[in-house]
Amino acid sequence: MEDRKAIVKCKYKKCNCNNEIPLNENTINNIVRYGNAYYHSDCFINWCNEGINHFKANQKYKDALSSIEVYKEDAYKHLINRIENYDLYKFIMDRYDVKTLDTYVYVKLNRIFNGTLEGIREGGIPKEHFFDMWKRKTHQLDKIHQQNIVKGKNMTTTQTIMYDISVLINKYDSYLKWLEREKIIQAEANYNNASTKLLTREIKNRRENNIVEKDDISTLVNDIFDD
């Protein structure tokens, strides 16, 4: 089992300067992984400059400093999964009010994400999709849980979590259809917003040049919105 303390601990990395680095979307792009150690970007730069200034054999530090972007990318690749896991597992613990998660939960989720669970689509379900779907379906899952209680189907917390996971797997296809519709709606909204800004800017330009008449505005609207 993995307890809450261990999960929360995964939200931090110790910098080589001995200070903890909180891991989140705001900090992860400014973390360097050099060798097996992690650094704040500023700490790494200071470490390199100190080595360059104090050692004659300083090529190692020069090379490290010139490759800092490579080490940032390496840190990101190693830590992004850790951040995503933290957010997901903390959500599960908070939602089901537990201090530990059974190993079966971790195993099943990992098999869903890597596509090794029997009956799962090839390539698995992306973690961000499953997490988003879980958050959006909480009300529906609660309703199903209450219906099960009424029917006399009482489950332990772990059984409830595993049951909910199975429900979410079965709803993934409908989630993908919803996601596609949302993308289309957003694309149309972006298009309409851009068209409105274009129209406003064009009218403003014509007014500044004193060439806008009522018929001109109608023509502009037709030009922009007609296909």
Secondary structure, DSSP 8 states (H G I E B T S, - for coil): -EEHHHHHHTTEEEBTTS-EEE-STTTGGGEEEETTEEEEHHHHHHHHHHHHHH-SS-HHHHHHHHTHHHHHHHHHHHHHHHHHHHHHHHHHHHHTT-SEE-HHHHHHHHHHHHT-STT--TT---HHHHHHHHHHTHHHHHHHHHHHHHTT----HHHHHHHHHHHHHHTHHHHHHHHHHHHHHHHHHHHHHHHHHHHHHHHHHHHHTT---HHHHHHHHHHHH--
